[in-house]
Amino acid sequence: KMCEVGGKGLLLPLFGDSEQEWAKGLRVTLYLAGLAWCFMGVAIVADVFMSAIEAITSKTKSVTVQIEETGETRKVRIRVWNDTVANLTLMALGSSAPEILLSVIELMGNNFYSGSLGPSTIVGSAAFNLMGITAICVIALPAGESRIIKGMAVFGTTAVASVFAYVWLLIILIVISKDRVEMWEGILTFLFFPMLVTFSFAADKQMFGFTKQSAAHLLSAVTTDAGHTLDRWTAHKIRGMLSAVTKKNAAGVFTISEKLLETISVPVVKSRAYYRMAATRSMFRRGGMASNQVQKAEGFDDSPEEPVPPDCVLVGFSEPNYQVMENAGKVVLTVTRDKADHEMKIDWQAVDGPNAVLGVAYSIDGATVEAGVATNGPGPARGGQLEFQAGEFEKSIPIQIIDDAQFNEDKVFTVELSNVVTPAPSYRMGKKRVATVTILNDDLPGELSFEQDFWHITSDNKKVVVNVVRKKGFAGCVTTKYQTIDGKEGRTAHKDRDYVHCEGTLTFEHGCTSMSFVVQLPESRQPQGREVFHVQLLEPTGGAEFPKMYGEVVEADVIIDDQLGKSALASAGLAFNHDFHAVAAASYKEQFIQAWYINGSPEENEGAGFLDRVIHYINLPWKLIFASIAPPLYAGGWLCFCMSLAYIGALTALVGDLAGMVGCVIDIPDEITAITLVALGTSLPDTFASMTAARQDDTADNCVGNVTGSNSVNVFLGLGLPWSIGAIYWSMGFDGDKRKDWLEKLVSADDPTSTYFSRFCQDGCETGSFIVPAGSLGVSVGVFSGCATATLLTLVFRRAMGWGELGGPRGPALATACFFGILWLVYITVSALQVL
């Protein structure tokens, strides 16, 4: 055994056979402490790895698009990497790199014989990711909040693949070629990875018959029959579509139960790498639209209707909600009753809303107000009295709408009915005693954008005037922030070296259609050739918006054209960029400064508490080692990517040895160590990342959707790659010492009589095989497949019930989390009992 005198792992024992004779308790303590310390190191270097992936996948490029309505062409920036491809390749590799490399390194360290630590870690990690992390995310949301998976087509593809991947392992090890992996099986397992990426990409792009949730939503009942008022976002979207989709009556009123078709822009969400980096940093240091809130109109009664006596008169507003454009002039509310055998008098009164004041937003014509109705004090009348004659079923209440020339939030007020006087035996107003009127603002503040898509600036003039224009409306005072940022691709310019950074706020007064700001080059700037930086508009106010094609930020290019850019050297892309290397060197320096100080800076260092210092000094060696990794600035992030991967590989080898030593010393099989200690240690950063994503994202894609993709990649890469290597190795040149070693290889160290020759050589063993005894691994995979299927079906059930994949009502959320936790414990228990 590796923990006995004469035994060894890939790197341990550090002190040779003398270490193997140390006291058992001391060794267990040291190995567990070392394993925990290495897990911290893995999390820190994985954070660096994720920053490289973020740099790679966040690259953008300029494309020219044509606006369909106007025929106008504009330059916009789009991401080079498709989000689905990025998540299933680099992102998945980033989160699963320790498990994948552990499997590969274990193969190499075992002289190309299969081991139990790597495969069991992959299955154990998958179990905790799917059941454990999902359980935590389900209850991480505040009571009542829920999250659903937006990209259901991609999720469905990866979910099926995540179950198929593990079922495929059972087919290989039990059905097709029992206890061994043939070369074609290993290669096919590996090839399932690009196949998964291809099918997921097709699902994302609606190719090959795939469908996905459309961004066009049919709003069949914008305000429900229950009388819920519209939130501002929905009302704003409706305002732009009413005239095109629906017809209005003579009073200019749109009833809000009509079906409206609106294309809703998909919000920009943070990447999985962002949450992974944030989670790691929070572990080792201390220190578009909000959720819709449905409001109920005052006086609104949503209690169940009681049985109505046959002679009871039902009276109330015909519609509980009305919407009217600000320029419509008036809104007419209709009061109806279902029986007209008797006369009836009923008072009505308008009640101001927070931003809808009588005399400012609306008014009541005194001629329509009957005598004897109070006006609630001095001032204009607030109400009146309706008088139904026998045989009359409805009456109208006209209210004047006051139009202004300023952009305002939508204004809401209510009209209430009271004091019914009638000789009828009984009456009831019920749920339609109050009508809510929403005045939709029609004073458009306009859209803000740059006048052109790029500007040129040279060393001769040193400055350029950037114009910002206001189109499609100019009502009211609006503002937008502006700023300059470094280029995102190619030969980028850097602030304070190549250009003078500027930021500020542009204010457009009412009627103003154009504003500008100046961008300058520093006087001391040296010619660098052709370089690019960007100007941005962000955070508009006063109701102004950016064109939909831009999203939350409008961006344009500023191109610096120096005389050097005309040389043959620069044209060939070989001109030396002094600033790039100066900035890169500064980034290297900054990395070591951040590693040395607590929380990354001298200021934070001084205010650090005791626990901050303890955590910092424990991890200081790791921070200093990993500060030597090239900054993501170099080579578009690829150099940082490769160096981080090499560090993860070396650290994973140490983790594998420590885990093996712990299990060996306390006599626990590698399979149990893998599915518990190692799986939990490598999954800890992902746990915090998923929990943060669940709380901050509007969807469940970044926490639940990525789990299934990552679990699939774990098998296709983490097992497909080493198994392909092992199968190829043993199928080539099977003679001499290589054949002798294979034949004498023990299947189990506990049974010296069970060799590869005695167990796997019924056919004479003319060629070698890559042996992977199904045994406990097969049981572990089988149990996981069943538990995974139950977990996914539960998520489907939750979606069908309207609870969403995450959150929802507290009771079902707690029940779901408990069920997932039980499934994970069942997997651990059954897998452990099989080994023991």
C-alpha atoms as one frame of an Amber mdcrd trajectory, in Angstrom:
protein
   0.000   0.000   0.000   1.094   3.570  -0.625   1.005   4.431   3.095   3.269
   1.534   4.126   7.029   1.272   4.116   8.161   0.865   0.529   4.932   2.282
  -0.876   4.564   5.669  -2.487   2.297   7.850  -4.515   3.127  10.276  -7.272
   4.598  12.897  -4.906   4.195  11.542  -1.385   5.619  10.634   1.049   7.844
  13.714   1.114  10.199  12.194   3.698  10.419   8.694   2.270  10.041   5.562
   4.368  10.709   7.454   7.599   7.409   9.282   7.088   5.630   5.961   6.718
   6.665   5.091  10.281   5.215   8.204  11.909   2.348   7.818  14.366  -0.972
   7.103  12.662  -2.805   9.982  14.406  -0.104  12.489  13.444  -0.141  11.382
   9.826  -3.922  11.565   9.559  -3.911  15.068  11.070  -1.146  16.300   8.766
  -2.642  14.749   5.642  -6.141  16.148   6.368  -4.701  19.594   7.086  -2.650
  19.389   3.900  -5.699  18.284   1.919  -7.763  21.219   3.241  -4.894  23.617
   2.449  -4.604  22.203  -1.065  -8.349  22.624  -1.602  -7.856  26.319  -0.777
  -5.054  26.433  -3.308  -7.191  24.729  -5.949  -9.957  27.282  -5.363  -7.510
  30.203  -5.665  -5.819  28.998  -8.837  -9.229  28.081 -10.292 -10.174  31.732
  -9.688  -7.198  32.792 -11.830  -8.177  30.179 -14.402 -11.706  31.593 -14.526
 -10.364  35.114 -15.051  -8.523  33.824 -18.125 -11.699  32.163 -19.387 -13.649
  35.362 -18.789 -11.044  37.305 -20.789 -11.254  34.793 -23.643 -15.025  34.439
 -23.830 -15.799  38.146 -23.341 -14.114  39.108 -26.605 -16.337  41.082 -28.944
 -16.236  42.090 -32.579 -17.829  44.855 -34.611 -20.519  43.951 -37.110 -22.713
  46.105 -39.313 -26.470  45.670 -38.953 -29.379  47.230 -40.765 -32.399  48.521
 -38.909 -35.415  46.996 -40.606 -37.813  49.873 -40.023 -35.587  52.686 -41.295
 -32.997  50.907 -43.450 -30.318  52.689 -41.421 -27.046  50.784 -40.939 -25.074
  50.872 -37.717 -22.043  49.225 -36.235 -22.632  47.193 -33.108 -20.411  44.950
 -31.035 -21.324  41.308 -30.503 -19.658  38.562 -28.507 -17.341  36.277 -30.457
 -18.143  33.263 -28.286 -21.634  31.803 -28.266 -22.754  31.571 -24.627 -23.806
  27.928 -24.921 -20.509  26.878 -26.512 -18.541  28.877 -23.940 -20.440  27.287
 -21.038 -19.928  23.744 -22.303 -16.267  24.153 -23.221 -14.141  26.667 -21.378
 -16.549  27.370 -18.513 -17.174  23.678 -17.848 -13.467  22.952 -18.098 -12.791
  25.756 -15.633 -15.189  24.448 -13.000 -14.325  20.769 -13.566 -10.597  21.043
 -14.258  -9.509  19.520 -10.885 -11.697  16.431 -11.313 -10.724  15.965 -14.965
  -7.005  16.409 -14.351  -7.138  14.150 -11.295  -8.410  11.338 -13.495  -5.717
  11.923 -16.123  -2.892  12.290 -13.587  -3.997   9.167 -11.727  -3.778   7.200
 -14.984  -0.251   8.459 -15.637   0.836   7.835 -12.070  -0.495   4.256 -12.189
   1.550   3.355 -15.270  -1.576   3.577 -17.463  -3.616   1.267 -15.223  -7.031
   2.546 -14.197  -7.450   3.919 -10.692 -10.483   4.330  -8.478  -9.904   7.845
  -7.127 -10.412   9.782 -10.383 -13.569   8.075 -11.712 -15.198   7.985  -8.268
 -14.429  11.681  -7.740 -16.117  12.519 -11.030 -19.270  10.589 -10.125 -19.237
  11.880  -6.529 -18.754  15.456  -7.670 -21.594  15.080 -10.181 -23.880  13.776
  -7.424 -23.134  16.683  -5.106 -23.403  19.216  -7.955 -26.816  18.007  -9.088
 -28.434  17.101  -5.771 -26.493  19.045  -3.146 -25.945  22.359  -4.927 -29.441
  22.341  -6.441 -30.949  21.715  -2.987 -29.054  24.703  -1.598 -30.107  26.913
  -4.514 -33.784  25.944  -4.182 -33.959  27.365  -0.645 -31.433  30.200  -1.175
 -34.117  32.575  -2.467 -36.347  34.666  -0.194 -39.801  33.229   0.408 -42.086
  33.775  -2.570 -39.346  34.446  -5.124 -38.724  31.901  -7.859 -36.371  31.363
 -10.781 -36.968  29.392 -13.948 -34.575  28.116 -16.594 -34.804  30.370 -19.640
 -32.875  28.250 -22.128 -35.028  25.134 -21.866 -33.899  23.730 -25.213 -30.251
  23.770 -24.152 -31.089  22.583 -20.646 -33.131  19.695 -22.006 -30.219  18.682
 -24.229 -27.635  18.787 -21.432 -30.013  17.154 -18.931 -30.554  14.163 -21.218
 -26.826  14.043 -21.934 -25.973  14.144 -18.209 -28.042  11.022 -17.554 -27.001
   9.292 -20.784 -23.316   9.885 -19.967 -23.506   7.776 -16.822 -25.797   5.170
 -18.324 -23.243   4.892 -21.129 -20.581   4.033 -18.528 -22.750   1.160 -17.308
 -23.246  -0.061 -20.878 -19.481  -0.053 -21.475 -18.422  -1.685 -18.206 -21.242
  -4.195 -17.760 -22.927  -4.918 -21.104 -20.567  -4.451 -24.069 -17.138  -5.302
 -22.671 -17.406  -6.236 -19.035 -14.727  -4.733 -16.781 -12.717  -3.315 -19.650
 -12.710  -0.352 -22.013 -11.963  -1.009 -25.664 -10.217   1.619 -27.727 -13.312
   2.464 -29.757 -15.360   2.833 -26.557 -12.916   5.277 -25.021 -12.629   7.335
 -28.196 -16.411   7.371 -28.702 -16.880   8.510 -25.098 -14.497  11.384 -25.759
 -16.224  12.238 -29.065 -19.543  12.575 -27.238 -18.135  15.868 -25.926 -18.002
  17.715 -29.288 -21.303  16.043 -30.184 -22.874  17.503 -27.028 -21.509  20.960
 -27.846 -22.865  20.689 -31.401 -26.352  19.576 -30.366 -26.526  22.210 -27.611
 -25.476  24.903 -30.065 -28.145  23.664 -32.471 -30.736  23.814 -29.701 -29.674
  27.345 -28.844 -29.934  28.434 -32.487 -33.180  26.512 -33.158 -31.524  24.308
 -35.770 -32.485  20.772 -36.804 -36.043  21.122 -35.525 -35.093  22.355 -32.067
 -37.327  25.002 -30.561 -36.677  27.330 -27.699 -38.636  29.835 -25.687 -39.337
  32.774 -27.900 -38.600  36.275 -26.779 -42.095  37.194 -28.002 -44.595  36.770
 -25.192 -48.346  36.807 -25.670 -49.759  38.922 -22.866 -53.281  37.524 -22.830
 -54.361  39.314 -19.673 -52.017  42.129 -18.837 -54.120  43.060 -15.870 -55.843
  39.980 -14.570 -59.494  39.598 -13.838 -58.524  39.660 -10.170 -57.811  43.349
 -10.611 -54.053  43.458 -10.080 -52.521  46.744 -11.205 -49.829  46.874 -13.850
 -46.206  47.321 -12.874 -44.378  50.145 -14.635 -42.325  47.838 -16.861 -45.353
  46.085 -18.345 -47.229  49.344 -18.818 -44.237  50.849 -20.581 -44.019  47.918
 -22.992 -47.739  48.079 -23.696 -47.635  51.797 -24.381 -45.379  51.303 -27.365
 -47.622  48.610 -28.864 -51.173  49.795 -28.213 -51.667  51.897 -31.334 -50.162
  49.218 -33.593 -51.900  46.158 -32.200 -55.244  47.241 -30.801 -58.047  49.619
 -31.655 -59.158  52.364 -29.332 -62.627  53.730 -28.812 -63.732  57.298 -29.355
 -62.473  58.304 -25.922 -59.007  56.938 -26.638 -59.272  54.210 -24.001 -57.620
  50.804 -24.355 -59.059  47.983 -22.311 -56.238  46.066 -20.698 -57.627  42.594
 -21.258 -56.772  42.631 -24.977 -54.031  40.312 -26.258 -50.828  42.157 -27.042
 -47.793  40.747 -28.797 -44.496  42.285 -27.646 -40.925  41.306 -28.267 -39.086
  41.518 -24.996 -35.329  42.025 -25.046 -33.296  39.370 -23.265 -31.360  40.988
 -20.392 -27.595  40.644 -20.217 -26.655  38.286 -17.393 -23.354  37.698 -15.696
 -21.359  34.688 -16.785 -20.703  31.569 -14.753 -17.040  32.610 -14.527 -18.067
  35.860 -12.835 -19.926  34.027 -10.069 -17.157  31.443  -9.653 -14.521  34.173
  -9.198 -16.729  36.148  -6.830 -17.414  33.034  -4.744 -13.734  32.151  -4.449
 -12.763  35.667  -3.437 -15.497  35.834  -0.831 -14.342  32.514   0.642 -10.819
  33.724   1.303 -11.453  37.347   2.266 -14.053  39.023   4.434 -15.408  42.057
   4.036 -33.579  44.726 -16.380 -35.792  45.239 -13.708 -36.427  44.470 -10.071
 -38.810  41.776  -9.042 -42.369  42.678  -9.903 -44.471  43.612  -6.883 -48.181
  43.231  -7.438 -50.214  45.891  -5.653 -53.872  45.663  -4.814 -56.183  48.643
  -5.163 -57.352  50.044  -1.849 -60.725  48.684  -0.940 -60.371  45.774  -3.304
 -61.993  42.630  -1.961 -60.549  39.335  -3.196 -62.439  37.118  -0.782 -64.503
  34.314  -2.303 -67.929  35.370  -3.572 -70.808  34.343  -1.347 -73.987  32.920
  -2.859 -76.177  35.726  -4.263 -79.897  35.722  -3.388 -82.160  35.767  -6.441
 -83.515  39.263  -5.689 -80.100  40.792  -4.901 -78.868  43.543  -7.277 -75.189
  43.339  -8.242 -73.736  46.759  -9.010 -70.190  47.864  -9.789 -67.764  48.977
 -12.458 -67.897  47.027 -15.706 -64.062  46.821 -15.682 -61.888  47.041 -12.566
 -58.990  48.560 -14.529 -58.712  51.196 -17.238 -55.763  52.550 -19.188 -55.821
  55.773 -21.145 -53.215  57.683 -23.121 -52.372  61.087 -21.696 -53.466  62.860
 -24.887 -56.836  61.076 -25.111 -58.662  63.962 -23.407 -60.853  61.892 -21.146
 -61.654  58.435 -19.858 -65.196  57.135 -19.443 -65.847  54.652 -16.648 -68.978
  52.522 -16.847 -71.009  51.441 -13.823 -73.456  48.584 -14.430 -76.088  46.644
 -12.523 -77.607  43.283 -13.383 -81.240  44.114 -12.444 -83.121  47.311 -13.298
 -86.480  46.860 -11.583 -85.980  49.733  -9.144 -84.420  53.144  -9.031 -80.952
  53.382  -7.509 -78.623  56.169  -6.419 -74.953  55.578  -5.822 -72.146  57.983
  -4.908 -68.759  57.921  -6.566 -65.525  59.632  -5.647 -62.044  59.932  -7.190
 -59.055  59.225  -4.934 -55.608  60.568  -5.830 -52.703  58.230  -6.342 -49.067
  58.925  -5.309 -48.392  60.787  -8.576 -51.917  61.457  -9.899 -53.346  64.558
  -8.275 -56.736  66.068  -9.030 -56.299  69.253 -11.047 -52.821  68.207 -12.244
 -53.272  64.761 -13.765 -57.063  64.677 -14.143 -60.146  66.792 -13.476 -63.882
  66.314 -13.024 -66.338  68.383 -14.999 -68.616  70.148 -12.503 -71.586  69.750
 -14.853 -71.459  65.989 -14.366 -71.501  66.223 -10.576 -74.953  65.926  -9.059
 -75.927  68.221  -6.211 -75.595  67.035  -2.658 -72.307  65.127  -3.026 -69.429
  66.264  -0.853 -66.209  67.375  -2.516 -63.948  66.490   0.448 -63.329  70.077
   1.386 -62.630  73.227  -0.623 -61.387  72.952  -4.168 -62.596  71.183  -7.289
 -65.204  68.478  -7.080 -63.933  64.974  -6.510 -67.062  63.000  -7.168 -70.741
  62.900  -7.833 -73.862  60.792  -7.738 -75.208  58.397 -10.315 -78.986  58.045
 -10.535 -80.367  54.917 -12.213 -83.963  55.076 -13.351 -86.010  51.909 -13.524
 -85.004  50.038 -16.661 -81.462  51.540 -16.807 -78.612  49.068 -16.550 -75.556
  51.327 -16.860 -74.255  54.821 -16.225 -71.069  56.566 -17.291 -68.550  58.624
 -15.330 -66.493  60.901 -17.623 -63.178  62.109 -16.200 -61.005  64.652 -17.982
 -57.332  63.764 -18.529 -54.860  66.651 -18.362 -52.074  66.508 -20.953 -48.674
  68.094 -20.330 -45.445  68.300 -22.320 -43.190  66.607 -19.768 -42.207  62.981
 -19.388 -43.649  61.544 -16.184 -44.075  58.177 -14.629 -47.420  56.578 -15.426
 -50.088  58.106 -13.168 -52.584  55.992 -11.270 -55.712  57.033  -9.389 -58.865
  55.209  -8.343 -62.606  55.828  -8.372 -64.730  54.346  -5.594 -68.448  53.629
  -5.278 -70.354  54.033  -2.007 -73.677  54.892  -0.340 -76.156  52.961  -2.440
 -79.766  54.067  -2.021 -82.429  51.825  -3.568 -85.823  50.344  -2.698 -84.578
  46.969  -3.975 -84.652  44.188  -1.349 -80.867  43.907  -1.327 -77.793  44.854
  -3.288 -74.111  43.965  -3.423 -71.118  45.791  -4.920 -68.643  42.972  -4.365
 -65.265  43.040  -6.033 -65.877  45.844  -8.523 -66.484  48.655  -6.061 -63.168
  50.285  -7.044 -61.863  51.055 -10.539 -58.169  51.783 -11.130 -57.265  54.254
 -13.874 -53.729  54.309 -15.284 -52.726  57.340 -17.371 -50.018  56.274 -19.814
 -47.561  59.042 -20.505 -47.246  59.881 -24.213 -44.510  62.509 -23.948 -41.572
  60.566 -25.329 -38.201  61.534 -23.878 -36.459  59.873 -26.841 -33.561  57.538
 -27.513 -29.926  58.491 -26.955 -27.065  57.237 -29.115 -23.817  58.351 -30.680
 -24.042  60.340 -33.902 -21.675  57.890 -35.599 -20.102  54.533 -34.873 -16.459
  55.561 -34.808 -14.173  58.584 -34.817 -10.555  59.024 -35.918  -8.049  60.955
 -33.869  -4.386  61.603 -34.727  -1.284  62.785 -32.945  -1.582  66.043 -34.873
  -4.900  67.351 -33.541  -4.840  65.484 -30.193  -8.610  65.639 -29.687 -11.970
  64.682 -31.114 -15.501  65.924 -30.392 -17.939  63.072 -29.708 -21.553  63.951
 -30.491 -24.528  62.329 -28.756 -27.937  62.702 -30.399 -31.500  62.399 -29.134
 -34.072  60.886 -31.490 -37.716  59.740 -31.406 -38.788  62.351 -28.884 -37.417
  65.309 -26.964 -39.875  65.859 -24.104 -38.518  66.722 -20.683 -35.036  66.869
 -19.238 -32.999  63.681 -19.597 -29.418  62.737 -18.772 -26.914  60.021 -19.589
 -23.505  59.189 -18.237 -20.529  58.795 -20.562 -17.063  57.331 -20.150 -14.028
  56.077 -22.033 -12.694  52.516 -21.693  -9.740  50.598 -23.100 -10.132  48.640
 -26.321 -11.434  45.079 -26.150  -9.601  43.434 -29.006  -6.622  43.845 -31.325
  -4.180  46.680 -30.676  -5.890  48.308 -27.742  -5.195  51.794 -26.402  -4.767
  52.253 -22.656  -6.061  55.096 -20.550  -3.670  57.729 -19.204  -1.008  56.478
 -21.624  -2.654  56.623 -25.034  -5.688  58.774 -24.238  -6.972  60.959 -21.420
  -9.725  59.128 -19.602 -12.913  61.126 -19.266 -16.297  60.539 -17.736 -19.257
  62.675 -16.812 -22.932  63.356 -17.383 -24.642  64.951 -20.383 -27.877  66.839
 -19.662 -30.453  67.298 -22.434 -32.962  69.995 -21.510 -36.503  69.862 -22.874
 -36.299  70.156 -26.662 -32.531  69.614 -26.796 -31.502  67.068 -29.447 -27.691
  67.062 -29.371 -24.855  67.283 -26.832 -21.134  66.530 -27.054 -17.980  65.909
 -25.060 -14.273  66.031 -25.955 -11.771  63.157 -25.914  -8.082  64.052 -25.937
  -4.682  62.409 -26.312  -1.950  63.173 -23.755   0.770  65.532 -24.922   3.441
  63.049 -23.899   2.023  60.149 -25.914   4.484  58.295 -28.148   3.304  57.062
 -31.561   2.206  53.419 -31.326   0.606  52.754 -34.678  -3.123  52.185 -35.017
  -4.876  51.649 -31.662  -8.486  51.596 -30.533 -10.402  52.565 -27.409 -14.132
  53.022 -26.809 -16.604  55.626 -25.617 -19.736  54.512 -23.836 -23.133  55.868
 -22.841 -24.804  54.342 -19.806 -27.488  54.878 -17.154 -30.003  57.152 -18.957
 -32.502  59.013 -16.784 -35.719  60.962 -17.240 -37.342  58.152 -19.188 -34.807
  58.232 -22.019 -33.685  54.904 -23.441 -31.000  53.471 -25.674 -31.903  51.770
 -28.972 -32.788  48.128 -28.333 -29.886  46.816 -30.389 -27.422  48.173 -27.822
 -28.906  46.876 -24.599 -27.811  48.641 -21.427 -24.712  50.349 -22.863 -24.137
  52.238 -26.129 -20.585  51.946 -27.398 -18.567  53.462 -30.237 -14.918  53.254
 -31.290 -12.249  55.943 -31.216  -9.390  54.999 -33.545  -5.971  56.553 -32.980
  -4.144  56.845 -36.306  -0.454  57.766 -35.894   2.030  58.321 -38.681   3.634
  55.064 -37.618   0.475  53.320 -38.682   1.383  54.009 -42.317   4.647  52.090
 -42.192   5.032  48.637 -43.681   5.959  47.286 -40.261   2.755  48.538 -38.700
   0.688  47.402 -41.667   2.015  43.906 -41.115   0.969  44.089 -37.471   4.570
  43.999 -36.198   4.910  47.499 -34.796   6.142  47.404 -31.199   3.498  48.548
 -28.735   5.365  50.217 -25.852   2.227  50.747 -23.814   1.059  47.159 -23.986
   4.241  45.873 -22.378   4.275  48.703 -19.844   0.694  47.917 -18.823   1.372
  44.174 -18.776   4.371  44.732 -16.505   2.228  46.927 -14.272  -0.382  44.151
 -14.156   2.251  41.660 -13.026   3.326  44.069 -10.294  -0.288  44.607  -9.280
  -0.833  40.854  -8.962   1.958  40.519  -6.417   0.743  43.586  -4.526  -2.756
  42.131  -4.335  -1.347  38.784  -3.220   0.781  40.336  -0.479  -1.826  42.565
   1.154  -4.921  41.377   2.985  -7.946  41.785   0.730  -5.667  43.031  -2.059
  -4.690  46.563  -1.063  -2.783  48.522   1.638  -5.993  50.326   2.610  -7.898
  47.086   3.162  -4.864  45.619   4.908  -4.935  48.211   7.696  -8.578  47.649
   8.544  -8.425  43.843   8.476  -9.644  41.868  11.461  -8.114  38.870  13.183
  -9.893  36.271  11.063  -8.952  38.163   7.890  -5.304  37.937   8.863  -5.466
  34.261   9.755  -7.055  33.319   6.432  -4.662  35.589   4.526  -1.477  34.188
   6.057  -2.648  30.598   5.595  -3.165  31.243   1.895  -0.284  33.675   1.342
   2.057  31.015  -0.157  -0.604  30.048  -2.696  -1.333  33.690  -3.546   2.339
  34.472  -4.153   2.871  31.332  -6.248  -0.148  31.993  -8.417   0.738  35.670
  -8.813   3.459  34.419 -11.166   0.784  33.378 -13.670   0.663  35.712 -16.669
  -2.107  38.343 -16.415  -5.140  37.778 -18.683  -3.922  40.803 -20.630  -1.342
  38.676 -22.444  -2.333  36.801 -25.620  -6.023  37.465 -25.128  -6.077  35.400
 -21.929  -4.713  32.194 -23.494  -1.304  32.382 -21.785  -3.009  32.798 -18.420
  -5.301  29.904 -19.353  -2.423  27.515 -20.111  -0.306  28.486 -17.098  -3.294
  28.179 -14.748  -4.104  24.763 -16.164  -0.522  23.620 -15.530  -0.694  24.821
 -11.910  -4.061  23.094 -11.427  -2.566  19.881 -12.782   0.375  19.987 -10.370
  -1.846  20.812  -7.415  -4.336  18.117  -8.384  -1.549  15.535  -8.314  -0.801
  16.561  -4.725  -4.518  16.404  -3.846  -4.703  12.884  -5.257  -1.734  11.732
  -3.195  -3.035  13.341   0.014  -6.497  11.842  -0.453  -4.961   8.456  -1.125
  -2.758   8.746   1.961  -5.695   9.730   4.198  -7.749   6.776   3.009  -4.842
   4.371   3.260  -3.818   5.395   6.798  -7.338   5.164   8.249  -8.132   2.170
   6.025 -10.912   3.792   3.988 -11.132   2.739   0.323 -10.275   5.342  -2.314
 -13.822   5.148  -3.651 -15.295   6.489  -0.380 -12.607   9.151  -0.024 -13.323
  10.258  -3.599 -17.105  10.616  -3.313 -16.877  12.459   0.019 -13.723  14.424
   0.848 -12.403  15.042  -2.657 -15.782  15.625  -4.312 -16.889  18.107  -1.637
 -13.536  19.897  -1.575 -13.445  20.480  -5.316 -17.133  21.489  -5.446 -17.085
  24.055  -2.637 -16.395  27.135  -4.831 -19.119  26.033  -7.248 -21.548  25.821
  -4.337 -21.056  29.459  -3.365 -21.032  30.544  -7.023 -24.347  28.818  -7.715
 -25.956  30.211  -4.573 -24.904  33.748  -5.528 -26.132  33.265  -9.106 -29.486
  32.004  -7.823 -29.986  35.174  -5.780 -28.677  37.717  -8.287 -29.754  36.350
 -11.683 -33.278  36.582 -13.039 -33.104  32.983 -14.271 -31.877  29.603 -13.008
 -29.596  28.969 -15.996 -26.337  29.908 -14.262 -26.908  27.643 -11.262 -29.071
  24.711 -12.389 -28.640  24.806 -16.162 -24.856  24.694 -15.953 -24.794  21.724
 -13.561 -26.098  19.276 -16.151 -23.658  20.521 -18.767 -20.737  20.300 -16.349
 -21.715  16.757 -15.281 -21.799  15.651 -18.909 -18.411  17.203 -19.621 -16.985
  15.466 -16.542 -17.684  12.070 -18.111 -16.927  12.856 -21.731 -13.649  14.615
 -20.933 -12.770  13.424 -17.423 -13.223   9.752 -18.298 -13.274   9.768 -22.094
  -9.786  11.305 -22.312  -7.901   9.070 -19.843  -9.784   5.969 -20.919  -8.934
   6.667 -24.557  -5.275   7.125 -23.620  -5.263   3.946 -21.528  -7.042   1.869
 -24.180  -4.689   3.076 -26.914  -1.629   2.441 -24.749  -2.542  -1.167 -23.911
  -3.612  -2.014 -27.462  -0.213  -1.092 -28.911   3.041  -3.051 -28.516   1.712
  -5.650 -26.082   4.856  -7.761 -25.626   7.909  -8.241 -23.402   7.950  -6.569
 -19.998   4.811  -4.623 -20.807   2.847  -7.861 -21.308   4.408  -9.467 -18.227
   3.535  -6.512 -15.988  -0.031  -6.507 -17.271  -0.553 -10.232 -16.672   0.808
 -10.018 -13.121  -1.131  -6.875 -12.192  -3.355  -7.435  -9.149  -7.033  -6.671
  -9.580  -7.213  -5.867  -5.859  -4.371  -5.318  -3.407  -6.368  -7.257  -0.815
  -6.391 -10.443  -2.927  -2.898 -11.497  -4.122  -4.366 -14.445  -6.062  -6.563
 -12.265  -8.297  -4.441 -11.087 -11.239  -5.286  -9.777 -14.658  -4.120 -13.141
 -16.049  -6.419 -15.235 -13.852  -9.447 -12.995 -14.302  -9.258 -11.507 -17.795
  -7.267 -13.993 -19.881  -9.884 -16.546 -20.856  -9.186 -15.715 -24.491  -5.414
 -16.103 -24.200  -4.658 -12.372 -23.959  -3.086 -11.915 -27.378  -3.520  -8.171
 -26.870  -3.774  -6.094 -23.732  -6.873  -4.302 -22.554  -7.516  -1.261 -20.456
  -9.151  -2.830 -17.400 -11.732  -0.858 -15.437 -13.397  -3.240 -12.963 -17.071
  -2.332 -12.813 -17.549  -3.450  -9.201 -18.226  -0.541  -6.873 -17.898   2.001
  -9.703 -20.750   0.333 -11.567 -22.956   0.420  -8.465 -22.052   4.065  -7.803
 -22.853   5.032 -11.385 -26.106   3.081 -11.353 -27.329   4.644  -8.111 -26.335
   8.105  -9.321 -28.209   7.628 -12.604 -31.387   6.757 -10.722 -31.037   9.651
  -8.273 -30.195  12.065 -11.103 -33.311  11.030 -13.009 -35.440  11.560  -9.893
 -33.856  15.007  -9.379 -34.507  16.133 -12.943 -38.094  14.835 -12.893 -38.665
  16.779  -9.667 -37.483  19.973 -11.382 -39.866  19.273 -14.265 -42.711  18.751
 -11.780 -41.897  22.009  -9.981 -41.982  23.895 -13.279 -45.319  22.330 -14.216
 -46.747  23.374 -10.826 -45.681  26.977 -11.471 -43.098  27.059  -8.665 -40.081
  27.422 -10.962 -36.941  25.330 -10.739 -35.744  27.386  -7.751 -37.565  29.066
  -4.884 -41.329  29.383  -4.973 -43.624  28.782  -1.982 -41.628  28.034   1.154
 -43.226  24.683   1.870 -42.564  23.067  -1.527 -39.065  24.637  -1.604 -38.110
  23.085   1.741 -39.636  19.755   0.721 -37.663  19.809  -2.550 -34.390  20.620
  -0.791 -34.947  17.843   1.748 -35.752  15.371  -1.017 -32.601  16.259  -2.958
 -30.558  15.989   0.249 -32.002  12.534   0.924 -31.178  11.431  -2.627 -27.564
  12.541  -2.142 -27.320  10.675   1.189 -28.815   7.566  -0.460 -26.157   7.769
  -3.168 -23.343   8.147  -0.602 -24.673   5.365   1.633 -25.282   2.777  -1.077
 -21.957   3.506  -2.797 -20.054   3.261   0.502 -21.769   0.034   1.594 -20.916
  -1.570  -1.742 -17.213  -0.836  -1.200 -17.182  -1.874   2.452
